[in-house]
């Protein structure tokens, strides 16, 4: 028996009548079948969050060219950047310079440094102008890496001479670090074999030919604005 509802549609009354079903072929469950897609489907959203499973990340890991234990931290962490900036501005403030600007971090330069470090090329592309390189063992990371880098670069102070070209005295890393008109820095690192190549880019670039790193004088004597911690603010 079939009757209609108030909208005119038929209502099935015979319980023996087979309802309409889609002709789409349903996949039969096979307990002996091991399929990666089936295993993923069985995971709920909460289970994926608990296990940290990420299909896209899994594919990225499969295509990595380097061992997983040698991760490639292209960008420095916030504590590492903070310690790096403290060291650099401290060393800049020690110099008897009349025009020493405060150094600030640049994410744009850090992005360029990350691309540069991926080349694993330990040679200056710009003849040391605005670029400092150093090789650090891959196990030295974080703030310990900053201690190592600053110890190496600051050690060049012993051979630095303001009147001489840094390439002659082999002090271009220290010279760039205290270059008075450089105001931005961005660094990144990349694992290359058992070492990581750390690249720091400066802007405006220092170590220019025929130009001295700073103007000797009293602190902040030639500052365009106010002075803080013996450095010119801008």
C-alpha positions, 0 to 999 in steps of 0.5 A: 500500500502506498500513500502520499504525504502532504507534499505529494511524495509517495511513502513506502508502506510495504516493509518487504519492498527493497529501497533504492540503493546507489549502484556505486561499488562499495569496497569490501573489508579485508582484514588480511589486507595491509593498505596505508590509506586504509590505516589512515582512514581508521585514525580519527582527528583526535588520534592524529593529533595524539600521534602527530601523524601528518601525511604531508609531512611524511612525504616530505621526510621521505624525500629528504636527501639527508639523514633525519638525525642531521636536521637542517635548522635554516632559521635561528630560534628566538633565544639564539637571535636574542643572544646574538644581537646582545653580543653584537651590540655589546662589541659595537659599543666597546669601539670608540666610534662617533657614528656607531649605529645600533644593529637590529635583526632583519627577517628579510636578510635571514630569509636570504641567508637561509637560501644562501646557506643551502648552497653549502658553498664556503666561499664569499659571493660578495668578496666579504662585503656584507657577508660573514661565513663560518663552519660550526660542528652540527652538534653545536646548536642554539645559544652554544652556537652563538658562543662559538661564533662570537668567540671566533669573530671577536678573536679577529680583533687582535689583528684588526687595524682600522687604517688597513683593509680587513683582507690584509689583516684577515679580520673581515668578520670582526670588521663587518660586525663593528662596521658603523653604518651597518644597521641590519643583520640576518643569519641562518644555518644549514647542515653540510656533511658533519658541519653546519654552514652559518651565513650572516648578511649585513645591510648596508654592507660593510668591508668596502674598499677604501672605507674605514669601519667607523669614525674614531671619536667619542661615543654617539658624537655624530649620532643623527638622533638620540644615543642609547648604550653608547650606540646611535639610535635610528 
